[in-house]
Amino acid sequence: MTVKEEKEMKKFIGCFIVITLFMMLSACSNEVSVQQTRALPKASVDAGSQFGVDGNINIGTIDDWLGRDDVAYIDVRMLVDPGDYDKIGGDPVLSGTVEGFQVVPYPYLANLTGLPPEVAASQYSGSTLFTLTWDADGIIDTIQPNYEESEMIIKDLFPEDKAIFLMCGGGGYASFTRTLLIELGYDPEKLYNIGGFWQYNGNRKVHVKVSYGENNAKEYNALHRLNYRLIDFNQLNKKTSY
C-alpha cells in the first residue's frame, strides 16, 4: 500500500468511526425522546394489591418510566429504620435504591400505624411534620400540622405540578404517603405507589451496601450515595394555634 493509499484508508476509517458514533448517539437520543414523550397512564390501583400498588407503573415496569422531567421519583424509606424489618424478611437499612430516586422518609412526615407487630414494637416514634388520627375503619380522620413550615415542606418535597412515583421497601410506606398526600389535596391520578424495592429486579439499581477487603469480608452501607432530602426538625417552629 502506498503512502497516499494509506492516508486515504485512515481518512476513510476516521469518517466511518465518526458516522458510527453519530448514529449511536442519535439512537440513544431518540430512545430518551420517546421515553420522555410517552404519555403517562393515570394512576390506577391494582385491586389485588395489599398496599394499593399501581397496576401499570410498578416495581416490575419502573425501568420503562425512568428519567422523565415530568415525574418526581421518591423513595420514602428511612436510611436506617428502627423497626425490625428483618423479622418479616425485609431490610431496615436502605441498602439500595433505583436511579433517579430521592429519599424522603415517610416516618418523618406523619405518625405511624398499622405496621406488622414485629415491626411496630420498635417503630420510629419521633418528630413528624403532621399528626394523624384514624377512624374505626382505619381511614384518616384528622390531620394536624405540627410545625409552621409543615405544609411548605410537603409542597417542596412533593411538587404538585408533576406525577409522583412513590417507592419503599415492601409497599406499605409508599401507600401511607400516597394516602397522606391525597388527604392534603393532591391529585390521586398523579400519585403512583410503585411498590417495594425489595422485589426490584431491573437494571437501574443504585448499590448502597458495599463489600470490600480480602475476599470481600467487610461491608458497610455507603449512604452518601443516596440523594437524601433532610428534614431538620430543630430548624422548624412548633405550631401553637390551628
PyMOL commands that set and color helices and strands:
alter all, ss='L'
color gray80, all
select helices_A, chain A and resi 3-37+62-65+85-88+106-108+117-120+150-157+172-183+188-190+197-199+214-216+223-225+233-235
alter helices_A, ss='H'
color red, helices_A
select strands_A, chain A and resi 71-75+96-98+102-103+130-134+140-145+163-168+191-196+205-207+209-212+218-221+227-228
alter strands_A, ss='S'
color yellow, strands_A
deselect
rebuild
show_as cartoon
